[in-house]
Amino acid sequence: MHGAVVYLGPSLPHEEARTFCPDATFLPPIRRGDLNAISGSKVSLVCIIDGYFFQDSAVGHREILSLIRSGITVIGASSMGALRAAELDSLGMEGIGVIYSLYRNGTLVSDDEVALVFDPETFSPLSDPLVNIRCTFRRAREEGIISKEVEALLIRTATDLFYPERTYENIISVLGVEERARLIEYISRSKIDQKRSDAIEALMRVHDMLNRREFTD
């Protein structure tokens, strides 16, 4: 491996990610111990987007700090990367995107906000992350689709669900038939995928950095 390595899974398909950053090496969501393969390699830039939380041991702070101290640039965004960047930005990790900022300023505090379940072979999401749900229902309220009271009810419902059970279908089941139908239509055309947006922003940052002299072979 050389250049840049990106740990990516359900936030954005690898095939699509390569259109934003064709020169990077894309690997599955990061687990604890994966960064051992980076030490001593020709990799100069690591971007952490997705990672395992509850299904496997999460990447540790010391692993990331070890890379930074060795001179490797480490960027985080969207999911596990956003969480670790918010915790380690004062020690040299770079955070990118809205979700990173929300963790950094304390609006988000729990890993649970970005957790979801995904197909282990295709990385396709099988549930919806709470942070995306919050963004979608806030926009629906701002556009007059739902009231502030309904928004609060839906967020409470989503928060109370175990993260593998968080789907829009499960959440809006608490509403009446007409309101549910209106919201289903809105979600189908306007739901917000903030994790995807932040992942793309991070990949564009990686692409820009790879075109700098210091990150070329």
C-alpha positions in Angstrom: 0.0 0.0 0.0 1.1 3.6 -0.7 -0.4 7.0 -0.9 -3.8 7.1 0.8 -5.9 4.5 2.5 -9.6 5.0 3.2 -11.6 2.8 5.5 -15.1 2.9 4.1 -18.3 0.8 4.2 -22.0 1.7 4.5 -21.5 5.5 4.3 -20.7 5.3 0.5 -20.2 2.3 -1.9 -16.5 1.8 -2.8 -17.3 2.0 -6.5 -18.9 5.4 -6.1 -16.2 6.6 -3.7 -13.5 6.0 -6.4 -15.2 8.6 -8.6 -14.3 11.2 -6.0 -10.9 9.9 -5.1 -9.6 7.5 -7.7 -6.0 7.3 -6.4 -6.8 6.0 -2.9 -6.9 2.4 -1.7 -10.3 1.6 -0.3 -10.6 -0.9 2.6 -13.6 -2.2 4.6 -14.7 -0.5 7.8 -11.9 -0.3 10.3 -11.5 -2.7 13.3 -9.1 -2.5 16.2 -5.6 -3.7 15.0 -6.1 -2.8 11.3 -3.8 0.2 11.5 -0.9 -2.2 12.3 -0.6 -2.9 8.6 -0.1 0.8 7.9 2.9 1.3 10.2 6.1 0.9 8.1 4.3 1.0 4.8 4.4 3.8 2.2 1.0 5.1 3.2 1.2 8.8 4.0 -2.5 9.5 4.5 -5.2 7.6 6.3 -8.9 8.5 6.1 -11.2 6.8 8.6 -14.9 7.0 7.6 -16.6 3.8 8.7 -15.7 1.4 11.5 -17.0 -1.4 13.7 -18.6 -0.3 17.0 -20.5 -3.1 18.6 -20.0 -6.1 16.3 -16.2 -6.0 16.8 -13.6 -4.0 18.7 -13.4 -0.4 17.7 -10.2 1.2 16.5 -8.4 2.5 19.5 -7.2 6.0 20.2 -3.6 4.9 20.7 -3.5 3.2 17.3 -4.4 6.5 15.6 -2.1 8.5 17.7 0.8 6.1 16.9 0.3 6.8 13.2 0.1 10.6 13.7 3.3 10.5 15.7 5.0 8.6 12.9 4.2 11.4 10.5 1.1 9.9 8.8 -1.8 12.3 8.3 -5.1 10.9 9.7 -8.5 12.3 8.7 -11.9 11.3 10.1 -15.4 11.9 9.0 -19.0 10.7 8.8 -19.1 7.8 11.3 -16.4 6.2 13.4 -14.0 8.7 11.8 -16.0 11.7 12.9 -16.2 10.3 16.5 -12.5 9.7 16.8 -11.6 13.0 15.1 -13.7 14.9 17.7 -11.8 13.1 20.4 -8.3 13.5 18.9 -8.3 16.7 16.9 -6.4 18.5 19.6 -3.7 15.8 19.2 -3.4 16.1 15.4 -6.2 14.2 13.8 -8.2 16.2 11.3 -12.0 16.2 11.4 -14.2 16.9 8.4 -17.9 17.4 8.0 -21.1 18.2 9.8 -21.2 15.1 12.0 -17.6 15.7 13.2 -18.6 19.3 14.1 -21.7 18.0 16.0 -19.5 15.7 18.1 -16.9 18.4 18.5 -19.3 20.9 19.9 -21.1 18.4 22.1 -24.4 18.3 20.2 -23.8 14.6 19.7 -22.2 12.6 22.5 -23.0 8.9 21.9 -21.5 6.4 19.4 -25.1 5.3 19.0 -25.9 8.4 16.9 -23.9 7.0 13.9 -24.3 3.3 14.5 -26.2 1.0 12.1 -26.2 -2.6 10.9 -25.0 -3.4 7.4 -24.5 -6.4 5.1 -21.0 -7.8 5.9 -20.4 -8.6 2.2 -21.8 -5.6 0.4 -21.7 -3.1 3.2 -25.2 -2.0 2.3 -27.0 -0.3 5.3 -29.7 -2.4 6.8 -30.9 0.3 9.3 -30.8 4.1 9.5 -28.4 6.0 11.7 -29.9 8.3 14.3 -28.0 11.3 13.1 -29.5 11.0 9.6 -33.0 10.5 11.1 -32.5 13.7 13.2 -31.5 15.7 10.1 -34.4 14.4 8.0 -37.1 15.1 10.6 -35.7 18.5 11.4 -35.9 19.4 7.7 -39.4 17.9 7.5 -40.5 20.2 10.4 -38.8 23.2 8.8 -40.7 22.6 5.5 -44.0 22.2 7.3 -44.4 18.5 6.7 -44.6 17.7 10.5 -45.1 19.8 13.6 -42.5 20.4 16.3 -44.5 18.0 18.6 -44.5 15.3 16.0 -40.8 15.8 15.3 -40.1 15.4 19.1 -42.2 12.2 19.2 -40.4 10.7 16.2 -37.0 11.4 17.7 -38.0 9.9 21.0 -39.2 6.8 19.2 -36.0 6.5 17.2 -33.8 7.0 20.3 -35.7 4.4 22.2 -35.2 1.8 19.5 -32.1 -0.5 19.5 -29.9 0.7 16.7 -30.4 -2.4 14.4 -34.2 -1.7 14.6 -34.0 1.9 13.5 -35.7 2.2 10.2 -38.0 5.0 9.1 -40.8 2.4 8.7 -40.5 1.3 12.3 -40.2 4.9 13.6 -43.2 6.5 11.8 -45.4 3.5 12.7 -46.4 5.6 15.8 -48.2 8.1 13.6 -51.8 8.0 12.2 -52.5 6.7 8.7 -52.7 10.0 6.9 -49.7 11.6 8.6 -47.7 8.4 8.1 -48.5 8.4 4.4 -47.5 12.0 4.0 -44.2 11.5 5.8 -43.4 8.3 3.9 -43.8 10.2 0.6 -41.5 13.0 2.0 -38.8 10.6 3.2 -38.8 8.7 -0.2 -37.9 11.9 -2.0 -36.2 14.1 0.6 -34.5 12.1 3.3 -31.1 13.4 4.4 -28.0 11.2 4.3 -25.5 13.3 6.3 -23.1 10.4 6.6 -22.9 10.1 2.9 -22.4 13.8 2.4 -19.6 14.0 5.0 -17.9 10.9 3.4 -17.9 12.6 0.1 -16.5 15.8 1.6 -13.7 13.8 3.2 -12.9 12.0 0.0 -12.6 15.3 -1.9 -10.2 16.5 0.8 -8.1 13.3 0.4 -8.1 13.8 -3.3 -6.9 17.4 -2.9 -4.1 16.3 -0.5 -2.9 13.5 -2.8 -2.3 16.1 -5.5 0.0 18.0 -3.2 3.7 17.3 -3.7 4.2 16.1 -0.1 1.7 13.2 -0.7 3.1 11.9 -3.9 5.5 9.1 -4.4 
